[in-house]
Amino acid sequence: EAAKDLDIKQLTIAGVNSDLDIQPNHKLNLINKQLTDNQISELLETHEILALPYLDTSQSGVLTLGVDAEMVMLVTLVGGLQEQVPTDAALWVDPTVDSVRQGLQRLIAEPILYEQIKKKIIAYRAIMKEESG
């Protein structure tokens, strides 16, 4: 719903989402199942933004995968996610449809913001890689 009518080439919603009532189309790819590691890797390699529109969570393995893939991420301000990534290494939004929509629009319309976040996530990943040896 948050991506409806946004100027996007392709949107993929992936993972088990039994409550979704949407139909795939030429811009929307719906993968409503548990993904394999290879499928997740392919999505991270072929997409530009990783949106994590959680309503409630304490941590996210997908967020960690996004960091490892140096993805620009839009993440909702819920649970302990803020402790997993520096504030400036993702775009943080409220867990509402309007806030997620506005965040996606900003990442699409503001290439400077997109590039700033990209640089920060690359730097953060380098620090994490160095610390882990």
N, C-alpha and C positions, 0 to 999 in steps of 0.2 A: 504494500500500500504506500509506503514512504517513497518508493521509486517511481510510482505511477506518473506518467507524463514528463519525466525528467529527460533531458537530452542525452541519452546514453545509447551506445552501440549494442551492448549486450549486458544482461544481468543474469547471474546464476545464483539461485537459492539452493543451497546444498545441505544435506543432513536430514535426519528424521524429523519431519514436521507434520504430524498427523492432523493438526488443527487448521492447516492452510486450505483456503477455499479460493484458489486462483488457477487460471488456465495458462499453460505455457503458450508462447507465441514466438514470432520471429525475433523479438528482443529479450524474451524471458525464457531461460532454461531452468527447469525445475528438476532437481535430483532429490527425490523424497525417499532416501534410504541411507543406511549406514555406509559410509565411504571407506574404500580401502586406502592404504597409505599411498599407493600409486595414483589413485584418483585425486586425493588431496594434493599431492605434489603437482599434478598436472594443472589443477585449478590455480594453485599459487603461482605457477610459472606463466599462465596465460591470462591472468587478470591483473588489473591495475590497482584496485581498491578492495580491501577486505573490510566488510562491514560486520560488526559484532553487535547486533541490536538486542542484547540481553535485557530481559525484564528483571531478572534476579539471578545472581550467581555469586560464588565466593572466589572462584578462580576459573581460568580457561586454558585448556591445552591448545585450542585453536589460536588463541592470542600468541602463545609461545611459538607456534608454527609460523604465524605471521611475522614475528620478530626475526626468526631464523631465515625466512624468505625475503626479509627487508621490504615488506609490504607497507604501503601507506594504509593506515587503518583508521576507521571510524568506530569508536567504541562508546557504548553507553556507560554512564556514571552509576554503576551498581556494584554492590559487593566489594570485593578486594581487588578489583581489576586495576585500579589506579596504582596499587603497589607493585604491579608487574611491569609497568612501562612508564618511563618519565612522561610528565605532563605534555611536554612539547614534541614528543615522538609519536603522537597520535592525535587525532581530532576527537575530543571528548564531548559528548552530547547527552542531554537528558534522555531517559528511556521512554520517549513519546514519539508517535508517528511524525508530528510536526518538527520536532527537534532533529530526528534522524533525516528527514527530508531536507531540512535546511542545511544540515551538515554535508550531505551528499551533494547538494547544489553548490555549496561553497567549494568543495574539492574539485568539482567539474569546472566551475566558472572562474576559479582563482588559481591559475597555474603556479603563481609564486608561493601560495600557501601549500599546494601539493608538493612542490620541490623542497620547501623548508622542512616539511614533515619527513619527506624521503631522506634528506640529508641527516636528520636527527636519528631516524631509525637505523640507518646504516652505521652511524657513529655509535649508537647504543649497542648494536649487535657486535661491533668490533670490540667494545669494552667487555661485553659478556663473554665473548670468545676468548679474549686475553685472560680474563679472570678464571675461566674454567681450564685453562692450560692447553 
